[in-house]
Amino acid sequence: MSRGHYFRYYLLFGIVVIAIWSYYSYESKNIPQKVAQSITTIEKVDSIRFTFKVALLAQKGVLIYVDALKLQDINRYYDALDQFEAAAAFINISYTKDQIYHAKVMPILDKIIHLTRNKKLRISQSELAYINTLVNDIDEFSELREREIWNNVQKNYITFRTNEYKIAQLYRTIAFGAFIFLIIVTSQLYYLNRLLRDIRHKESALKKLAFYDSLTNTANRKLIETELEKKLDSEQSSSQQCFVIIGDIDNFKRINDLLGHPSGDKIIVETAHRLKAILRQNDKLGRLGGDEFLLLLSEISGQEELISRIQTIQDAFVLPMLIESREFAITLSFGVSSTKTPDGDYLNVQEVIKNADIAMHKAKQEGKNRYHIYNKQLSEILEQEHQLETEIKRGILHNEFELYFQPQINMRTGQLTGVEALVRWNHPTRGLLLPREFIEVVERGILVKEFGEWVIREAIVQQQKWLIAGIDLHVSINLSAKHILTSDFLPSMKKLVVSLNADLKRLHFEITEYELISHQSVGIENLNSLNGAGFSLFLDDFGTGYSSISYLEKIPVSGIKIDKKFIDYIDSSGNRYLMVNGILTIAKAMGIKVVAEGVETGEQFKYLAKSHCDYLQGYLISKPLAVRELEQFVKHQYKNVIEPLLMEDDER
């Protein structure tokens, strides 16, 4: 046998050894186990929809149950029970996907079902509160479990591309060359090759889940923060500057409630599309969540270029969006933050995003559809407002708030017929505070409903005490637009009035015209319902808004209050006082009452009496008084105040 034949045998033997060694080395790296691990991770991601559905059904169930208790409706009760049982069914379905979630939530849901079945419509308030606590526990654990799963997804993606994976690629290449000569293991090579293709596919899916928003196909919070961190590292070696802009769709919740979530998703997608269209090559776009987007603008030379870029972004939303064959004028509020402080120090990623978010909320407060550039004072104001909100909540619990009352007189009879309830805060360290020092924080925060109901309750109780003491006065109470816009506003008002046995004829609710203009659709509907239930409505600060007369036609008001600014015209030179006469003429033609507020001079009193104004209040009669002071004023001082004014008016 020739030396060449021996060489071929040796070569074939070597190829067999290499093939076998490569195959077993490849198998020893546990690649199939890694594939199984990635598939399990994908299945865990799929379990998120079950946890979300369980939490949603539990929340919906408790809302229906509360409604059933209010109405004592047995059918609604069974509807609520169906929701809880459906949630239990989803937990059982998700058992194979997430046993941890099943073990934690199922006992809680069993308690809810057991309690509602036993009690039906005879449940106590403490037991109902306990059910609410259990539902909140389900919601909190669902959110916690979702975060754990997402963290696991990202961790698996990051650890996927390990050294063993790279070595396994090398083994596959060597084995592939050897298996060309070894037909008997070709099928095994094909199988292993398919496994690797699946790994790449799962790896791509994991990357998309971990770093991209599934709805808009833009970067998610994790990826955009990573991009921002890279920009911050590279910016220090460049003369150009980066800016972060956070944009939030204005009134998005209202659009969602009107059209539903699928249409809301379409608006988010169209918003992302318009933002992508105006980005430059080095700019980045990401969705932070909900209706919030983050734009990273690179290579900005100065303030002028920044403002130009912001205006370009705003111009992208000039044209309305066509959603479900309907046009919607969509606007965004933007908060802008530099990546550097005014002193030139570089901020970290979280600081930049936080500053832009603060500026965005400031733009919302200023009226929406605008932008605000962050400055240090904004953080200080936010901290002060947060502290003040905490103190307000404590003040409500510790009865630090007190109602003062400013008298209102009937201009035809000269009698003191009513008062306006005004809030004062007996602050433990700052003394007596007027509403202008805290009311804006109340109306912007989460306490607006609680605070508003406290004012109404205290005013009604005090009016009833006066009636027992022989002091018959109607009480005017200011309503916040945000309170009116709460979903349970009308039912809670009816419940409050019934529980206090209030006389609606002695109650007037006041709302400012500006607030009506800002929230006209839902607000006017609630006000019409309020009027239909027997409540009297007065339009406060009349004349200071944009379309006063048109709102008199839309809202069933019993009267209007002329703003002090117009009352001051009476004492001024020229003929601006005729505006007051015009308002009185319009009100008389429409058959509604007029209250003149802020009256401070005898000249104003005489003019209003001559012009047949219905009611009057102001410092000319009295400043706002505490309860005991008002009682003394009614009994001993009022005649001494009003009689000289009436005598002067008679002489004229």
KANOR-V720844 format. One record per residue. RES is the residue in three letters. PHI is phi in whole degrees, -180 to 180 (none if undefined). PSI is psi in radians with two decimals (999 if undefined). Layout:
RES,PHI,PSI
RES,PHI,PSI
//
This chain:
MET,none,2.27
SER,-72,2.81
ARG,-61,-0.55
GLY,-65,-0.66
HIS,-66,-0.74
TYR,-60,-0.68
PHE,-62,-0.73
ARG,-65,-0.65
TYR,-65,-0.77
TYR,-61,-0.71
LEU,-64,-0.78
LEU,-63,-0.73
PHE,-63,-0.70
GLY,-64,-0.69
ILE,-65,-0.70
VAL,-62,-0.80
VAL,-61,-0.78
ILE,-64,-0.72
ALA,-64,-0.80
ILE,-66,-0.78
TRP,-62,-0.74
SER,-65,-0.70
TYR,-65,-0.86
TYR,-71,-0.55
SER,-66,-0.70
TYR,-64,-0.75
GLU,-65,-0.58
SER,-69,-0.28
LYS,-85,0.08
ASN,59,0.63
ILE,-61,-0.75
PRO,-59,-0.67
GLN,-63,-0.67
LYS,-63,-0.67
VAL,-64,-0.78
ALA,-61,-0.68
GLN,-63,-0.73
SER,-67,-0.66
ILE,-64,-0.72
THR,-60,-0.71
THR,-63,-0.74
ILE,-63,-0.70
GLU,-65,-0.60
LYS,-65,-0.67
VAL,-60,-0.66
ASP,-66,-0.45
SER,-72,-0.25
ILE,-59,-0.70
ARG,-65,-0.48
PHE,-72,-0.77
THR,-62,-0.70
PHE,-64,-0.75
LYS,-66,-0.71
VAL,-61,-0.84
ALA,-62,-0.72
LEU,-65,-0.77
LEU,-65,-0.68
ALA,-64,-0.77
GLN,-64,-0.76
LYS,-64,-0.67
GLY,-62,-0.76
VAL,-69,-0.59
LEU,-65,-0.77
ILE,-65,-0.67
TYR,-65,-0.75
VAL,-61,-0.74
ASP,-62,-0.71
ALA,-64,-0.65
LEU,-66,-0.71
LYS,-63,-0.78
LEU,-89,-0.18
GLN,52,0.84
ASP,-105,1.95
ILE,-67,-0.53
ASN,-67,-0.72
ARG,-65,-0.61
TYR,-61,-0.80
TYR,-68,-0.56
ASP,-60,-0.75
ALA,-63,-0.75
LEU,-62,-0.66
ASP,-60,-0.70
GLN,-63,-0.77
PHE,-65,-0.72
GLU,-69,-0.60
ALA,-64,-0.68
ALA,-61,-0.72
ALA,-63,-0.68
ALA,-63,-0.74
PHE,-64,-0.64
ILE,-63,-0.72
ASN,-66,-0.65
ILE,-63,-0.69
SER,-81,0.04
TYR,-57,-0.77
THR,-70,-0.40
LYS,-92,-0.59
ASP,-150,1.51
GLN,-71,-0.50
ILE,-63,-0.80
TYR,-63,-0.72
HIS,-61,-0.79
ALA,-65,-0.56
LYS,-83,-0.80
VAL,-87,-0.57
MET,-60,-0.77
PRO,-61,-0.64
ILE,-64,-0.80
LEU,-67,-0.60
ASP,-61,-0.67
LYS,-63,-0.76
ILE,-62,-0.82
ILE,-64,-0.75
HIS,-62,-0.77
LEU,-67,-0.77
THR,-69,-0.59
ARG,-67,-0.69
ASN,-74,-0.72
LYS,-89,-0.51
LYS,51,-2.02
LEU,-101,0.26
ARG,-112,0.46
ILE,-77,2.55
SER,-85,2.91
GLN,-64,-0.68
SER,-66,-0.67
GLU,-69,-0.65
LEU,-65,-0.70
ALA,-63,-0.63
TYR,-65,-0.71
ILE,-61,-0.77
ASN,-59,-0.71
THR,-63,-0.74
LEU,-63,-0.74
VAL,-64,-0.70
ASN,-64,-0.63
ASP,-62,-0.75
ILE,-61,-0.79
ASP,-62,-0.78
GLU,-66,-0.72
PHE,-70,-0.58
SER,-62,-0.78
GLU,-64,-0.73
LEU,-62,-0.76
ARG,-65,-0.67
GLU,-62,-0.77
ARG,-64,-0.67
GLU,-63,-0.72
ILE,-66,-0.75
TRP,-65,-0.69
ASN,-62,-0.64
ASN,-67,-0.69
VAL,-59,-0.86
GLN,-66,-0.69
LYS,-64,-0.75
ASN,-63,-0.66
TYR,-65,-0.76
ILE,-66,-0.65
THR,-88,-0.07
PHE,-62,-0.87
ARG,-84,1.26
THR,-94,3.04
ASN,-63,-0.62
GLU,-61,-0.65
TYR,-64,-0.76
LYS,-65,-0.72
ILE,-65,-0.66
ALA,-62,-0.61
GLN,-61,-0.73
LEU,-64,-0.78
TYR,-60,-0.68
ARG,-63,-0.71
THR,-64,-0.77
ILE,-65,-0.78
ALA,-63,-0.62
PHE,-62,-0.74
GLY,-64,-0.65
ALA,-73,-0.63
PHE,-73,-0.17
ILE,-61,-0.62
PHE,-92,-0.16
LEU,-121,1.57
ILE,-63,-0.47
ILE,-68,-0.34
VAL,-112,0.22
THR,-62,-0.70
SER,-63,-0.67
GLN,-66,-0.68
LEU,-61,-0.75
TYR,-61,-0.74
TYR,-63,-0.78
LEU,-66,-0.64
ASN,-64,-0.67
ARG,-64,-0.69
LEU,-61,-0.73
LEU,-67,-0.64
ARG,-63,-0.68
ASP,-64,-0.65
ILE,-61,-0.80
ARG,-63,-0.71
HIS,-64,-0.80
LYS,-65,-0.63
GLU,-62,-0.73
SER,-65,-0.72
ALA,-65,-0.72
LEU,-63,-0.71
LYS,-62,-0.75
LYS,-66,-0.72
LEU,-65,-0.65
ALA,-79,-0.51
PHE,-128,-0.04
TYR,-131,2.54
ASP,-77,2.19
SER,-70,-0.46
LEU,-81,-0.83
THR,-102,-0.15
ASN,59,0.49
THR,-105,2.98
ALA,-61,2.48
ASN,-89,-3.07
ARG,-57,-0.75
LYS,-61,-0.83
LEU,-71,-0.73
ILE,-67,-0.57
GLU,-67,-0.64
THR,-64,-0.76
GLU,-62,-0.70
LEU,-65,-0.68
GLU,-64,-0.69
LYS,-63,-0.73
LYS,-64,-0.70
LEU,-64,-0.64
ASP,-68,-0.68
SER,-83,-0.36
GLU,-67,-0.52
GLN,-67,-0.35
SER,-100,0.18
SER,-125,2.68
SER,-84,-0.22
GLN,-81,2.86
GLN,-125,2.58
CYS,-105,2.61
PHE,-133,2.54
VAL,-110,2.30
ILE,-122,2.20
ILE,-106,2.15
GLY,-113,2.40
ASP,-129,2.29
ILE,-68,2.25
ASP,-73,2.38
ASN,57,0.59
PHE,-67,-0.63
LYS,-61,-0.70
ARG,-64,-0.68
ILE,-65,-0.73
ASN,-61,-0.76
ASP,-66,-0.59
LEU,-76,-0.79
LEU,-105,-0.35
GLY,99,2.83
HIS,-66,-0.64
PRO,-59,-0.73
SER,-69,-0.62
GLY,-62,-0.67
ASP,-63,-0.65
LYS,-65,-0.64
ILE,-66,-0.70
ILE,-63,-0.74
VAL,-64,-0.76
GLU,-66,-0.64
THR,-62,-0.80
ALA,-61,-0.70
HIS,-63,-0.74
ARG,-69,-0.64
LEU,-68,-0.69
LYS,-61,-0.65
ALA,-66,-0.44
ILE,-104,0.05
LEU,-76,2.54
ARG,-86,3.08
GLN,-60,-0.71
ASN,-93,-0.01
ASP,-80,2.74
LYS,-128,2.62
LEU,-133,2.38
GLY,-145,2.73
ARG,-104,2.11
LEU,-79,-0.36
GLY,136,2.67
GLY,59,-2.21
ASP,-110,0.47
GLU,-105,2.34
PHE,-124,2.62
LEU,-119,2.26
LEU,-114,2.30
LEU,-109,1.89
LEU,-96,2.12
SER,-103,2.78
GLU,56,0.91
ILE,-96,2.14
SER,-80,-0.43
GLY,-179,-3.05
GLN,-62,-0.69
GLU,-64,-0.77
GLU,-67,-0.64
LEU,-60,-0.84
ILE,-63,-0.66
SER,-62,-0.73
ARG,-66,-0.70
ILE,-64,-0.72
GLN,-65,-0.62
THR,-62,-0.72
ILE,-64,-0.76
GLN,-65,-0.65
ASP,-63,-0.41
ALA,-66,-0.25
PHE,-115,0.34
VAL,-68,-0.77
LEU,-77,2.45
PRO,-70,2.80
MET,-96,2.46
LEU,-99,1.87
ILE,-125,2.15
GLU,53,0.77
SER,64,0.33
ARG,-127,2.49
GLU,-91,2.38
PHE,-129,2.25
ALA,-84,1.77
ILE,-97,2.25
THR,-125,2.81
LEU,-128,2.62
SER,-105,2.36
PHE,-120,2.41
GLY,-115,2.32
VAL,-118,2.37
SER,-138,2.40
SER,-79,2.79
THR,-86,-0.01
LYS,-127,2.69
THR,-81,2.88
PRO,-58,-0.41
ASP,-83,-0.07
GLY,95,0.04
ASP,-80,2.49
TYR,-85,2.42
LEU,-91,2.78
ASN,-87,3.06
VAL,-59,-0.84
GLN,-66,-0.62
GLU,-66,-0.73
VAL,-63,-0.81
ILE,-65,-0.73
LYS,-62,-0.75
ASN,-64,-0.74
ALA,-65,-0.65
ASP,-67,-0.70
ILE,-62,-0.78
ALA,-65,-0.62
MET,-65,-0.76
HIS,-67,-0.55
LYS,-65,-0.71
ALA,-63,-0.64
LYS,-62,-0.79
GLN,-64,-0.55
GLU,-80,-0.03
GLY,128,0.00
LYS,70,3.00
ASN,54,0.83
ARG,-160,3.11
TYR,-125,2.76
HIS,-139,2.33
ILE,-95,2.28
TYR,-65,2.47
ASN,-140,2.91
LYS,-61,-0.57
GLN,-61,-0.51
LEU,-62,-0.75
SER,-64,-0.70
GLU,-65,-0.73
ILE,-64,-0.75
LEU,-61,-0.74
GLU,-64,-0.71
GLN,-64,-0.74
GLU,-66,-0.68
HIS,-64,-0.75
GLN,-64,-0.72
LEU,-66,-0.68
GLU,-63,-0.69
THR,-63,-0.75
GLU,-67,-0.62
ILE,-64,-0.77
LYS,-62,-0.74
ARG,-65,-0.66
GLY,-63,-0.66
ILE,-65,-0.74
LEU,-67,-0.56
HIS,-103,0.27
ASN,55,0.75
GLU,-84,-0.28
PHE,-89,2.61
GLU,-145,2.53
LEU,-94,2.25
TYR,-104,2.77
PHE,-133,2.24
GLN,-105,2.20
PRO,-64,2.59
GLN,-125,2.31
ILE,-113,2.63
ASN,-84,2.03
MET,-69,-0.38
ARG,-79,-0.68
THR,-104,-0.33
GLY,78,0.12
GLN,-86,2.56
LEU,-81,1.91
THR,-111,-0.25
GLY,-161,3.05
VAL,-143,2.70
GLU,-105,2.27
ALA,-82,2.18
LEU,-128,2.34
VAL,-85,2.43
ARG,-128,2.61
TRP,-118,2.03
ASN,-85,1.38
HIS,-69,2.37
PRO,-63,-0.44
THR,-118,-0.47
ARG,-101,-0.05
GLY,83,-2.70
LEU,-78,2.12
LEU,-110,2.42
LEU,-85,2.82
PRO,-56,-0.59
ARG,-61,-0.29
GLU,-91,-0.13
PHE,-149,-0.29
ILE,-68,-0.55
GLU,-65,-0.66
VAL,-66,-0.67
VAL,-62,-0.82
GLU,-74,-0.40
ARG,-87,-0.29
GLY,-99,-2.84
ILE,-91,-0.02
LEU,-95,0.05
VAL,-61,-0.70
LYS,-70,-0.83
GLU,-61,-0.76
PHE,-68,-0.76
GLY,-62,-0.73
GLU,-68,-0.57
TRP,-63,-0.79
VAL,-61,-0.82
ILE,-62,-0.78
ARG,-62,-0.82
GLU,-64,-0.69
ALA,-66,-0.73
ILE,-66,-0.79
VAL,-61,-0.74
GLN,-68,-0.68
GLN,-62,-0.65
GLN,-70,-0.65
LYS,-63,-0.73
TRP,-63,-0.71
LEU,-62,-0.69
ILE,-65,-0.61
ALA,-83,0.04
GLY,91,0.22
ILE,-107,1.86
ASP,-100,1.79
LEU,-134,2.42
HIS,-82,2.70
VAL,-121,2.22
SER,-98,2.28
ILE,-124,2.30
ASN,-81,2.32
LEU,-108,2.40
SER,-85,2.48
ALA,-61,-0.67
LYS,-66,-0.57
HIS,-67,-0.75
ILE,-62,-0.58
LEU,-82,-0.10
THR,-65,2.59
SER,-64,-0.55
ASP,-105,0.45
PHE,-58,-0.97
LEU,-65,-0.83
PRO,-59,-0.71
SER,-68,-0.63
MET,-65,-0.79
LYS,-63,-0.75
LYS,-63,-0.73
LEU,-64,-0.78
VAL,-65,-0.74
VAL,-66,-0.75
SER,-65,-0.51
LEU,-97,-0.03
ASN,54,0.81
ALA,-78,2.60
ASP,-95,1.90
LEU,-65,-0.40
LYS,-68,-0.35
ARG,-103,0.23
LEU,-121,2.32
HIS,-124,2.29
PHE,-103,2.32
GLU,-113,2.39
ILE,-135,2.48
THR,-78,2.55
GLU,-63,-0.67
TYR,-60,-0.73
GLU,-64,-0.62
LEU,-65,-0.72
ILE,-64,-0.63
SER,-73,-0.48
HIS,-135,0.87
GLN,-68,-0.64
SER,-65,-1.09
VAL,-71,-0.71
GLY,-60,-0.81
ILE,-66,-0.64
GLU,-62,-0.77
ASN,-67,-0.64
LEU,-68,-0.66
ASN,-63,-0.72
SER,-65,-0.67
LEU,-64,-0.75
ASN,-66,-0.67
GLY,-65,-0.44
ALA,-84,-0.02
GLY,107,0.07
PHE,-83,2.51
SER,-94,2.34
LEU,-117,2.38
PHE,-122,2.41
LEU,-91,1.96
ASP,-85,2.76
ASP,53,0.70
PHE,-62,2.36
GLY,101,-0.20
THR,-92,-0.13
GLY,-92,-2.68
TYR,-105,-0.42
SER,-152,1.14
SER,-61,-0.86
ILE,-64,-0.67
SER,-64,-0.58
TYR,-75,-0.42
LEU,-64,-0.48
GLU,-80,-0.52
LYS,-86,-0.53
ILE,-108,2.33
PRO,-79,1.22
VAL,-85,2.57
SER,-89,-0.36
GLY,-169,3.04
ILE,-131,2.73
LYS,-116,2.12
ILE,-75,2.23
ASP,-64,2.59
LYS,-57,-0.54
LYS,-58,-0.66
PHE,-76,-0.61
ILE,-62,-0.65
ASP,-65,-0.40
TYR,-63,-0.44
ILE,-61,-0.65
ASP,-87,-0.10
SER,-88,2.85
SER,-77,2.89
GLY,87,-2.84
ASN,-116,0.41
ARG,-67,-0.38
TYR,-62,-0.34
LEU,-64,-0.35
MET,-63,-0.65
VAL,-63,-0.76
ASN,-62,-0.66
GLY,-64,-0.72
ILE,-64,-0.75
LEU,-63,-0.68
THR,-65,-0.76
ILE,-63,-0.80
ALA,-62,-0.72
LYS,-63,-0.71
ALA,-64,-0.56
MET,-91,-0.06
GLY,73,0.59
ILE,-120,2.72
LYS,-80,2.74
VAL,-128,2.27
VAL,-113,2.21
ALA,-97,2.07
GLU,-108,2.71
GLY,80,0.45
VAL,-78,2.17
GLU,-127,-0.22
THR,-127,2.73
GLY,-64,-0.59
GLU,-63,-0.72
GLN,-65,-0.72
PHE,-60,-0.81
LYS,-63,-0.76
TYR,-64,-0.76
LEU,-66,-0.66
ALA,-65,-0.74
LYS,-65,-0.56
SER,-88,0.10
HIS,63,0.74
CYS,-69,2.52
ASP,-79,-0.88
TYR,-132,2.79
LEU,-144,2.47
GLN,-146,2.62
GLY,160,3.07
TYR,-67,-0.30
LEU,-61,-0.64
ILE,-88,-0.95
SER,-171,2.60
LYS,-75,2.96
PRO,-61,2.37
LEU,-122,2.59
ALA,-68,2.95
VAL,-57,-0.91
ARG,-65,-0.65
GLU,-64,-0.70
LEU,-66,-0.72
GLU,-61,-0.73
GLN,-65,-0.66
PHE,-64,-0.79
VAL,-64,-0.73
LYS,-80,-0.62
HIS,-124,-0.39
GLN,-113,-0.45
TYR,-60,-0.78
LYS,-60,-0.70
ASN,-65,-0.43
VAL,-85,-0.82
ILE,-82,-0.60
GLU,-61,-0.79
PRO,-60,-0.65
LEU,-67,-0.73
LEU,-68,-0.62
MET,-66,-0.75
GLU,-63,-0.68
ASP,-67,-0.66
ASP,-67,-0.65
GLU,-63,-0.59
ARG,-73,999
//
